[in-house]
């Protein structure tokens, strides 16, 4: 700081000693990269939903078989 009249001023720029270092970019090489393959969330969710729908279809088919069997029994009982 230096006194100029009644005011103190800086005698140098505070940023003059700063030297900007450009950022060096590192080029990735195949040997440095590790690729982890993860299953896609959408595919796993779709597979689970397909399993649920298959289970529901089997339950409906089973109920239809039971109703058909009940209808056949009712027809036989009506004959007597």
PyMOL commands that set and color helices and strands:
alter all, ss='L'
color gray80, all
select helices_A, chain A and resi 41-79
alter helices_A, ss='H'
color red, helices_A
select strands_A, chain A and resi 2-4+7-9
alter strands_A, ss='S'
color yellow, strands_A
deselect
rebuild
show_as cartoon
